[in-house]
Amino acid sequence: MNARPSAAARRVQTAALWSASVIGILLQGGCSGMTPREKNTAIGAGVGAVGGAVLSGGSAIGTVGGAAIGGVIGNQVEPDKK
């Protein structure tokens, strides 16, 4: 049994890592005027897109579907009230 991932799997993992890094950097600077709910929606969409891309092998439908689901979940998450 071959324990090393295939070249295609490594490309998908590398693309997902770069995408997550770029999204993280953009979100840090671009979210200063957003409400907590808007921030949660954007973060959920970004994480969902990366997850959808990884799980679907990089297909556009999987990426968009993951972003949509992540955005909805992020929108419904309430920050802790203190």
URTALIN-V54973 format. One line per field, one symbol per residue. ss: DSSP state (A for helix, B for strand, O for the rest). A space follows every 10 residues. Layout:
# URTALIN-V54973
ss->???
This chain:
# URTALIN-V54973
ss->OOOOOOAAAA AAAAAAAAAA AAAAAAAAAA OOOOOAAAAA AAAAAAAAAA AAAAAOOOOA AAAAAAAAAA AAAAAAOOOO OO
